[in-house]
Amino acid sequence: MTTLRTPGDGSYAPSADDPPYLRLGGVDGVKALVEAFYDAMEAHEPELTAVHRCDPPGKVSRESRDHFASFLVYWLGGPQQYLETRGHPRLRMRHGRVAVTVAMRDAWLRSMQRALDGRGVEGGVRAYLDGRFAEVADFLRNVEG
């Protein structure tokens, strides 16, 4: 496992020359993060796993994993293939079929935190990603309370 560190005081502000995508190791690093995320979800959050396309039961499908990896590469400042193949993310619309409660949001965030921990992401880039993932996860909530 490679520990990713940020230079200086740990602060991180992404830029076109230094996007999170590169800090995570490019396409391969983002794909590894996605695999760690779904593995953590399957191991610890069965209720969250159950709302995903699974084959076999309890294992999130390769298609779902690949779509999320493509999205994250784009969202984190990498190549724009997601936009070219799937169009605008429309995250709320794409997640509208699922009741996203506070509990679901928190389960998603726990899975991502486990994945980031497992990949050794720390320092300023970790703080940045924790904040951005929390904002988006909360934005996707569509059930009050």
C-alpha positions as a LaTeX table, in Angstrom:
\begin{tabular}{lrrr}
\hline
Residue & $x$ (\AA) & $y$ (\AA) & $z$ (\AA) \\
\hline
Met1 & 0.00 & 0.00 & 0.00 \\
Thr2 & 1.30 & 3.41 & $-0.99$ \\
Thr3 & 0.73 & 6.31 & 1.39 \\
Leu4 & $-0.13$ & 9.47 & $-0.47$ \\
Arg5 & 1.13 & 12.61 & 1.20 \\
Thr6 & 0.76 & 16.27 & 0.50 \\
Pro7 & 3.69 & 18.65 & 0.75 \\
Gly8 & 4.08 & 21.57 & 3.09 \\
Asp9 & 1.54 & 22.33 & 5.80 \\
Gly10 & $-1.00$ & 19.75 & 4.65 \\
Ser11 & $-3.30$ & 22.30 & 3.03 \\
Tyr12 & $-4.45$ & 21.46 & $-0.45$ \\
Ala13 & $-6.24$ & 23.50 & $-3.06$ \\
Pro14 & $-6.83$ & 21.63 & $-6.30$ \\
Ser15 & $-5.85$ & 23.27 & $-9.57$ \\
Ala16 & $-5.76$ & 22.33 & $-13.23$ \\
Asp17 & $-2.11$ & 21.39 & $-12.76$ \\
Asp18 & $-2.67$ & 19.53 & $-9.48$ \\
Pro19 & $-6.12$ & 17.90 & $-9.44$ \\
Pro20 & $-7.10$ & 15.29 & $-6.84$ \\
Tyr21 & $-7.13$ & 12.77 & $-9.69$ \\
Leu22 & $-3.33$ & 13.02 & $-9.94$ \\
Arg23 & $-2.86$ & 12.97 & $-6.16$ \\
Leu24 & $-4.72$ & 9.64 & $-6.08$ \\
Gly25 & $-2.51$ & 8.11 & $-8.76$ \\
Gly26 & $-4.39$ & 8.81 & $-11.98$ \\
Val27 & $-6.79$ & 6.34 & $-13.57$ \\
Asp28 & $-5.25$ & 3.32 & $-11.82$ \\
Gly29 & $-5.32$ & 5.01 & $-8.43$ \\
Val30 & $-8.95$ & 6.10 & $-8.79$ \\
Lys31 & $-9.96$ & 2.62 & $-9.95$ \\
Ala32 & $-8.20$ & 1.13 & $-6.93$ \\
Leu33 & $-10.08$ & 3.57 & $-4.67$ \\
Val34 & $-13.39$ & 2.53 & $-6.24$ \\
Glu35 & $-12.58$ & $-1.16$ & $-5.71$ \\
Ala36 & $-11.67$ & $-0.46$ & $-2.08$ \\
Phe37 & $-14.90$ & 1.55 & $-1.68$ \\
Tyr38 & $-17.17$ & $-1.21$ & $-2.95$ \\
Asp39 & $-15.22$ & $-3.88$ & $-1.06$ \\
Ala40 & $-15.68$ & $-1.87$ & 2.16 \\
Met41 & $-19.36$ & $-1.39$ & 1.37 \\
Glu42 & $-19.88$ & $-5.11$ & 0.79 \\
Ala43 & $-18.04$ & $-6.01$ & 3.99 \\
His44 & $-19.64$ & $-3.45$ & 6.32 \\
Glu45 & $-22.78$ & $-1.91$ & 4.80 \\
Pro46 & $-25.10$ & $-4.64$ & 3.44 \\
Glu47 & $-28.12$ & $-2.30$ & 3.36 \\
Leu48 & $-26.22$ & 0.07 & 1.09 \\
Thr49 & $-24.86$ & $-2.76$ & $-1.05$ \\
Ala50 & $-28.41$ & $-4.02$ & $-1.58$ \\
Val51 & $-29.49$ & $-0.86$ & $-3.44$ \\
His52 & $-26.80$ & $-1.38$ & $-6.08$ \\
Arg53 & $-26.91$ & $-3.66$ & $-9.09$ \\
Cys54 & $-25.27$ & $-6.82$ & $-7.81$ \\
Asp55 & $-24.06$ & $-10.01$ & $-9.47$ \\
Pro56 & $-23.87$ & $-12.30$ & $-7.62$ \\
Pro57 & $-25.98$ & $-11.13$ & $-4.67$ \\
Gly58 & $-23.91$ & $-9.14$ & $-2.21$ \\
Lys59 & $-21.28$ & $-8.21$ & $-4.82$ \\
Val60 & $-21.68$ & $-4.88$ & $-6.62$ \\
Ser61 & $-21.61$ & $-5.46$ & $-10.38$ \\
Arg62 & $-18.57$ & $-4.77$ & $-12.51$ \\
Glu63 & $-20.69$ & $-2.35$ & $-14.56$ \\
Ser64 & $-21.56$ & $-0.29$ & $-11.45$ \\
Arg65 & $-17.94$ & $-0.26$ & $-10.34$ \\
Asp66 & $-16.75$ & 0.82 & $-13.78$ \\
His67 & $-19.38$ & 3.59 & $-14.04$ \\
Phe68 & $-18.43$ & 4.98 & $-10.63$ \\
Ala69 & $-14.71$ & 4.82 & $-11.49$ \\
Ser70 & $-15.33$ & 6.68 & $-14.75$ \\
Phe71 & $-17.37$ & 9.31 & $-12.91$ \\
Leu72 & $-14.74$ & 9.76 & $-10.18$ \\
Val73 & $-11.93$ & 10.13 & $-12.72$ \\
Tyr74 & $-13.92$ & 12.95 & $-14.34$ \\
Trp75 & $-15.13$ & 14.52 & $-11.07$ \\
Leu76 & $-11.63$ & 14.53 & $-9.57$ \\
Gly77 & $-10.13$ & 16.39 & $-12.53$ \\
Gly78 & $-9.02$ & 13.60 & $-14.84$ \\
Pro79 & $-9.97$ & 12.77 & $-18.41$ \\
Gln80 & $-13.53$ & 13.63 & $-19.40$ \\
Gln81 & $-14.52$ & 10.22 & $-20.79$ \\
Tyr82 & $-17.50$ & 10.01 & $-18.43$ \\
Leu83 & $-19.05$ & 13.12 & $-19.97$ \\
Glu84 & $-18.36$ & 11.87 & $-23.47$ \\
Thr85 & $-19.97$ & 8.47 & $-22.90$ \\
Arg86 & $-22.67$ & 9.12 & $-20.27$ \\
Gly87 & $-23.35$ & 12.85 & $-20.49$ \\
His88 & $-23.87$ & 15.23 & $-17.58$ \\
Pro89 & $-23.79$ & 13.34 & $-14.26$ \\
Arg90 & $-27.24$ & 14.54 & $-13.09$ \\
Leu91 & $-26.46$ & 12.97 & $-9.74$ \\
Arg92 & $-29.80$ & 13.70 & $-8.08$ \\
Met93 & $-31.73$ & 12.32 & $-11.03$ \\
Arg94 & $-29.56$ & 9.19 & $-11.27$ \\
His95 & $-30.02$ & 8.53 & $-7.55$ \\
Gly96 & $-33.72$ & 9.46 & $-7.47$ \\
Arg97 & $-34.88$ & 5.83 & $-7.58$ \\
Val98 & $-33.27$ & 5.24 & $-4.18$ \\
Ala99 & $-34.49$ & 6.68 & $-0.89$ \\
Val100 & $-31.30$ & 8.40 & 0.27 \\
Thr101 & $-31.72$ & 8.84 & 4.01 \\
Val102 & $-29.28$ & 10.21 & 6.57 \\
Ala103 & $-28.42$ & 6.59 & 7.42 \\
Met104 & $-27.69$ & 5.80 & 3.74 \\
Arg105 & $-25.60$ & 8.94 & 3.38 \\
Asp106 & $-23.61$ & 8.04 & 6.47 \\
Ala107 & $-23.11$ & 4.43 & 5.31 \\
Trp108 & $-21.80$ & 5.72 & 1.97 \\
Leu109 & $-19.41$ & 8.09 & 3.73 \\
Arg110 & $-18.17$ & 5.34 & 6.06 \\
Ser111 & $-17.44$ & 3.15 & 3.04 \\
Met112 & $-15.54$ & 5.95 & 1.33 \\
Gln113 & $-13.61$ & 6.76 & 4.51 \\
Arg114 & $-12.61$ & 3.09 & 4.82 \\
Ala115 & $-11.51$ & 3.10 & 1.17 \\
Leu116 & $-9.47$ & 6.29 & 1.60 \\
Asp117 & $-7.92$ & 4.85 & 4.77 \\
Gly118 & $-7.12$ & 1.61 & 2.99 \\
Arg119 & $-5.46$ & 3.48 & 0.12 \\
Gly120 & $-3.39$ & 5.58 & 2.53 \\
Val121 & $-4.86$ & 8.91 & 1.45 \\
Glu122 & $-3.98$ & 11.54 & 4.05 \\
Gly123 & $-2.99$ & 15.15 & 4.57 \\
Gly124 & $-4.50$ & 18.05 & 2.71 \\
Val125 & $-5.85$ & 15.99 & $-0.17$ \\
Arg126 & $-7.65$ & 13.74 & 2.33 \\
Ala127 & $-9.20$ & 16.72 & 4.10 \\
Tyr128 & $-10.29$ & 18.12 & 0.74 \\
Leu129 & $-11.80$ & 14.81 & $-0.39$ \\
Asp130 & $-13.54$ & 14.18 & 2.94 \\
Gly131 & $-15.20$ & 17.58 & 2.65 \\
Arg132 & $-16.22$ & 17.23 & $-0.99$ \\
Phe133 & $-17.55$ & 13.69 & $-0.55$ \\
Ala134 & $-19.57$ & 14.81 & 2.49 \\
Glu135 & $-21.06$ & 17.74 & 0.54 \\
Val136 & $-22.13$ & 15.56 & $-2.38$ \\
Ala137 & $-23.43$ & 12.75 & $-0.17$ \\
Asp138 & $-25.58$ & 15.22 & 1.73 \\
Phe139 & $-26.74$ & 16.85 & $-1.54$ \\
Leu140 & $-28.04$ & 13.46 & $-2.69$ \\
Arg141 & $-30.26$ & 12.98 & 0.35 \\
Asn142 & $-33.84$ & 12.95 & $-0.83$ \\
Val143 & $-35.59$ & 11.89 & 2.38 \\
Glu144 & $-36.04$ & 14.43 & 5.17 \\
Gly145 & $-34.64$ & 13.80 & 8.63 \\
\hline
\end{tabular}
